[in-house]
Amino acid sequence: MPLLLLGVMVGAVTPIQTAVNSRLRIAVGTPFRASLVSFTVGTLVTLVASLTLGPHPLLPASALAGPWWMWLAGLFGVIFMTGNILLLPKLGSLQTVMMPVLGQILMGLLI
């Protein structure tokens, strides 16, 4: 049950993140700068959490043995976030949240 609640909370954060990043876009001037600021803050928070909670080292040698395509996860995050920042002013909040969810469902079925 706690994992299901966590899943709902993660989903609830997505529209909040989109709205906050869209406001950030207005403040910094472009969707790409907003993504940069957002990812920089996220990277710093994740770094502090990783250093605090471990395990160490941050990047174990086994990570280098993985497939090349696993390193694309960050790129996909940038596409998702920047896409949402670009879409919100054009589609509105409901469609901006629903279209990526539809894409996630379709790709999940394909995978």
C-alpha positions, 0 to 999 in steps of 0.5 A: 500500500505505501508504494501505491500511495507513492505512485499516486504522489509521484503522479500528483507532482507532475502537473505541479512541476509543469505549472512551476516550470512554466512560471519559471520559463516566464521568469528566465525567458525560454523553456530551455533555460527553465529546464536548465534551472530545474535540472540544476536544482534537481541535480544538486538535491539528488547529489546531496541525497546521494552523498548523505544516504549512500551507497558509495561510490556515487558511480560504481564501476558496474555502471560502466558495464551497462548498455550504452542506451541506459545513459539516454535516460537524462535526455528523455527527462529533458525532452519530457520536461521541456516538452511540457514547458512548451505545451502548457501555454499552447494546450492548457494544463489538462491536455499537457498532463493527459497527452504525455500520460497517453504517450506513456501508456502507448509506449508501455504497451509497445515495450 
